[in-house]
């Protein structure tokens, strides 16, 4: 558990912001809370714009894409990439390669 407790809440690259659950669209990154990064759902998913928080593309999990798109596929929009395709619910395990823009998925059985 010490290992996990020592991990950062998010990781940034030039273009992407990697986080567990998402960001609060009304707060700048430096004003976000641990609760925002780990547990946010509706405010993040329903936001029409994330520019109040970050100009980067937010890559997130925690929220199975089937719950907000009706499909168990990687979700890609101009400012978000959702990669939780339901592995925890016996659906699919997915990964997104930011360099090649390729999606990789495997059924969980």
KEKE-3310 file (N, C-alpha, C; in steps of 0.2 Angstrom, whole numbers, plus 5000, padded with zeros to 4 digits):
npx = (5004:5010:5017:5007:5001:5012:5011:5009:4994:4991:4998:5007:5009:5016:5004:4994:4984:4985:4974:4965:4950:4946:4944:4939:4929:4927:4938:4955:4969:4979:4970:4962:4955:4960:4949:4942:4951:4951:4938:4928:4913:4900:4900:4912:4910:4899:4902:4904:4915:4932:4942:4943:4949:4960:4971:4974:4972:4962:4965:4957:4950:4940:4927:4916:4915:4903:4893:4891:4891:4884:4891:4904:4917:4933:4932:4933:4935:4937:4943:4944:4948:4942:4946:4941:4934:4926:4932:4932:4919:4918:4919:4928:4946:4955:4967:4975:4986:4995:5004:5003:4990:4982:4970:4968:4961:4954:4944:4937:4937)
npy = (4994:5006:5009:5013:5023:5033:5037:5049:5060:5063:5063:5073:5077:5085:5086:5079:5075:5064:5055:5048:5048:5061:5078:5093:5104:5117:5122:5127:5117:5117:5120:5110:5096:5081:5073:5077:5072:5058:5054:5061:5062:5065:5080:5081:5073:5078:5091:5104:5109:5109:5119:5128:5121:5114:5115:5104:5087:5076:5061:5048:5036:5026:5029:5019:5018:5013:5018:5031:5033:5022:5012:5000:5005:5013:5030:5045:5062:5079:5085:5075:5058:5043:5028:5017:5003:4994:4983:4979:4975:4963:4966:4974:4976:4989:4999:5015:5021:5035:5040:5033:5034:5023:5011:4998:4983:4970:4956:4952:4938)
npz = (5000:5003:4991:4982:4989:4988:4974:4961:4960:4947:4930:4919:4901:4887:4879:4885:4900:4912:4923:4936:4938:4933:4930:4939:4930:4933:4941:4941:4938:4949:4959:4961:4970:4979:4980:4968:4958:4960:4961:4954:4944:4937:4935:4928:4917:4911:4907:4895:4892:4896:4898:4908:4918:4912:4897:4891:4884:4893:4899:4906:4918:4928:4926:4918:4901:4895:4903:4900:4886:4881:4875:4876:4873:4870:4873:4864:4862:4858:4870:4879:4884:4887:4895:4902:4900:4906:4912:4925:4927:4920:4906:4895:4894:4891:4882:4877:4865:4865:4856:4844:4842:4843:4848:4860:4864:4875:4878:4894:4903)
capx = (5000:5015:5019:5001:5001:5017:5010:5006:4987:4990:5004:5006:5014:5015:4998:4989:4984:4982:4971:4961:4943:4944:4945:4933:4929:4927:4944:4961:4973:4982:4965:4959:4956:4961:4942:4941:4955:4950:4931:4923:4910:4895:4902:4917:4907:4894:4905:4904:4922:4937:4947:4943:4954:4967:4970:4977:4967:4962:4965:4954:4947:4935:4920:4915:4912:4896:4888:4889:4890:4880:4896:4910:4923:4937:4929:4938:4933:4942:4947:4944:4949:4940:4949:4938:4929:4922:4935:4929:4912:4918:4918:4934:4951:4958:4973:4976:4993:4995:5009:5000:4982:4979:4966:4969:4956:4954:4938:4938:4933)
capy = (5000:5012:5011:5016:5030:5037:5038:5056:5060:5064:5064:5077:5077:5091:5086:5075:5075:5058:5056:5042:5049:5066:5085:5097:5108:5124:5124:5126:5111:5119:5121:5103:5092:5074:5070:5078:5068:5051:5052:5065:5059:5069:5087:5081:5069:5082:5097:5105:5112:5109:5124:5131:5117:5113:5115:5097:5082:5073:5054:5046:5029:5026:5030:5015:5022:5011:5021:5038:5033:5016:5008:4998:5006:5019:5036:5050:5068:5084:5086:5069:5051:5038:5022:5012:5000:4989:4977:4978:4972:4958:4968:4974:4979:4993:5004:5019:5023:5042:5041:5031:5035:5017:5008:4991:4980:4962:4954:4949:4932)
capz = (5000:5003:4984:4979:4993:4985:4967:4960:4958:4940:4927:4913:4896:4883:4876:4889:4907:4914:4929:4938:4937:4929:4933:4940:4925:4936:4945:4938:4941:4955:4964:4961:4976:4978:4978:4961:4954:4961:4962:4950:4938:4933:4933:4923:4911:4908:4906:4888:4890:4901:4897:4915:4921:4908:4890:4888:4883:4899:4899:4912:4919:4934:4924:4912:4895:4893:4907:4897:4879:4879:4871:4880:4869:4872:4871:4862:4860:4857:4876:4884:4881:4892:4894:4906:4895:4910:4914:4932:4926:4915:4899:4891:4896:4885:4882:4871:4864:4863:4851:4837:4843:4842:4854:4860:4869:4875:4882:4900:4904)
cpx = (5004:5016:5013:5000:5006:5016:5007:4998:4986:4997:5002:5011:5013:5007:4992:4990:4981:4980:4966:4954:4942:4946:4939:4934:4929:4933:4950:4965:4975:4977:4961:4960:4958:4954:4941:4945:4953:4942:4926:4920:4906:4897:4907:4914:4903:4896:4906:4911:4926:4942:4948:4948:4961:4965:4972:4971:4968:4960:4963:4951:4941:4928:4919:4912:4905:4891:4886:4889:4886:4885:4901:4916:4927:4933:4934:4934:4938:4946:4947:4945:4947:4942:4946:4932:4926:4925:4933:4922:4912:4917:4925:4939:4954:4964:4973:4983:4993:4999:5006:4993:4978:4975:4967:4964:4956:4948:4941:4934:4935)
cpy = (5006:5014:5015:5023:5035:5039:5045:5055:5061:5064:5068:5076:5084:5092:5083:5076:5069:5058:5050:5043:5055:5073:5089:5103:5116:5126:5123:5120:5112:5119:5115:5100:5084:5070:5071:5073:5060:5049:5056:5061:5064:5076:5086:5078:5074:5089:5098:5107:5111:5114:5128:5127:5116:5113:5108:5092:5077:5065:5051:5039:5031:5026:5025:5018:5020:5015:5028:5038:5027:5011:5006:4999:5012:5025:5042:5056:5073:5086:5081:5062:5046:5031:5016:5009:4994:4983:4975:4975:4967:4960:4968:4978:4983:4998:5009:5022:5030:5044:5039:5032:5029:5014:5000:4988:4972:4961:4951:4943:4928)
cpz = (5000:4996:4981:4982:4990:4978:4967:4959:4951:4937:4920:4908:4892:4881:4881:4896:4909:4921:4930:4935:4932:4932:4934:4935:4927:4940:4941:4942:4948:4961:4965:4968:4975:4977:4971:4957:4954:4960:4957:4945:4934:4930:4928:4916:4907:4906:4898:4886:4897:4902:4904:4919:4918:4900:4886:4888:4889:4897:4905:4912:4924:4932:4917:4907:4893:4897:4904:4890:4877:4875:4876:4876:4871:4869:4870:4859:4860:4864:4881:4880:4887:4891:4898:4902:4899:4912:4921:4932:4921:4908:4896:4895:4890:4887:4876:4871:4861:4858:4844:4837:4842:4849:4854:4866:4869:4880:4888:4901:4910)
residu = (UNK:UNK:UNK:UNK:UNK:UNK:UNK:UNK:UNK:UNK:UNK:UNK:UNK:UNK:UNK:UNK:UNK:UNK:UNK:UNK:UNK:UNK:UNK:UNK:UNK:UNK:UNK:UNK:UNK:UNK:UNK:UNK:UNK:UNK:UNK:UNK:UNK:UNK:UNK:UNK:UNK:UNK:UNK:UNK:UNK:UNK:UNK:UNK:UNK:UNK:UNK:UNK:UNK:UNK:UNK:UNK:UNK:UNK:UNK:UNK:UNK:UNK:UNK:UNK:UNK:UNK:UNK:UNK:UNK:UNK:UNK:UNK:UNK:UNK:UNK:UNK:UNK:UNK:UNK:UNK:UNK:UNK:UNK:UNK:UNK:UNK:UNK:UNK:UNK:UNK:UNK:UNK:UNK:UNK:UNK:UNK:UNK:UNK:UNK:UNK:UNK:UNK:UNK:UNK:UNK:UNK:UNK:UNK:UNK)
# end
